[in-house]
Amino acid sequence: MEKKVRVRFAPSPTGPLHIGGVRTALYNYLFAKQNDGNMILRIEDTDSQRFVSGAEDYINESLKWLGIKIDEGVREGGNYGPYKQSERKDIYRQHVKQLLDNGKAYIAFDTPEELENARNQIKNFQYDSSTRMSMRNSLSLPADEVKKLIDNGVKYVVRFKIEPGREVEVNDLLRGKVVIKSDILDDKVLYKSSDDLPTYHLANIVDDHLMEISHVIRGEEWLPSAPLHVLLYEAFGWQDTMPQFVHLPLLLKPDGKGKLSKRDGDRLGFPVFPLEWTDPKSGEISSGYRESGYLPDAVINFLALLGWNPGDDTELMNIDQLIERFSFDRCSKAGAKFDFEKGKWFNHKYLTEKSDVEIADLFIPVLKNKGIDVEKLDKYYIEKVVGLVKGRINFVKDLWDNSYFFFEFPDSYDEKAVKKRWSAEMPGILNELIEILEKFDDFNDPNIEPTVLGWIEQKGYHLGNVMNAFRLTVVGECKGPHMFDITALLGKEETIKRIRKGIENISLDA
Ligand code: GLU
């Protein structure tokens, strides 16, 4: 029988989850769901120095917002817990002991100064088989001295004893077989007595085994730790349950080379975090996709295609379609350029797919924020406005710029347009227009448009100037949807009032 698919997303709560981390979580999720597997969220908080409060909640909230569902985790529970590494100290202690007992690891007492000295004295110093006997550890010191040091409470670390001359094979689904010589690896610190905590290396690997992880799917930056994974599994005798590695390509800057960073986002104006984040120390605020008006489905679709493609030119895929079509065969190992313009395009697509009613619901808080008394408005009116302008927007907040004139009387008139379109005859012409419009009671009457256009033609007026002057009085600028759609929604009284006001105000300024 095939092994049950069990994958884990294993962030360290050292700050807000980066969008690259979200992509890693997403690929884990897609793969798990496609294979009826389980998605585990493991909090890797063994580095007490780098712990940031609020980061764990941030991770949970981000995944929830995006619809990446966790099967086992701190909040969800499960049979392999605890899912937070700081609550698994006993487990790590036992495993450290096991390695020490089997001679696979040793205790080292070197102080930071001693290590610094060694680095200064030996070129390219590395703590390994070539140097360890000249350092202060349980391999180089007599047993009674080691015991004395420990009994006296001297701080120590436990290091993994890497045997030289080995070729370590890492099998990666995207990169194939990678062979690394054990000589280039150092004797990694696995545990520190100072805080009685394992390092990332030990905890991450022990937990992958104990949680029966079948596939380790993570960012490319973790590839260098894969040989240690292999060697530690071996040292514990777990080689038969070695997970399959998948190291995902980096997300690259939208322009130029190199890894996508927060600075790129600041420089080019897009978020690199799923949710807004306030740094607990500096108070600095970083923008988030959610607060910037992105829809979670759009973000998911956009991220899914950064490193994977479905093999044809399909771009719009909801989460179920992604689960069905996702495969590592179509993942690239080359970095994926972070094309944030494409992200906006996805948002536009997902937004305009929503019904006018749904978009109106999202728009109402924006209107309230702008001081519009929404209670006084007919909901249907807002929906109609949405229907007229939604084709032009990428975000809900853009609705305002494209439709404020449906909610407010124009308080100024675009100067350039006035210069271009207004003339001494215009008030007279617009008064004629008012007379024509007065004849219609229902501004939804389809005859209004041909009647107005017919009048312009018959009088030999300049079509562009008259229609734009008309628009200026009603909208304040020469923009917006089709003129007669606007007047149909505003209605007779409001339209004529605006033309009158426009004639008065613009003539004064012009
Ligand atoms: N805790 C590591 C991180 O912060 C996990 C790396 C891995 O997935 O093995 O990303």
Residues whose N, C-alpha, C, O or C-beta is under 5 A from the ligand:
A	BS01	LIG	A10 P11 S12 E44 R218 W222
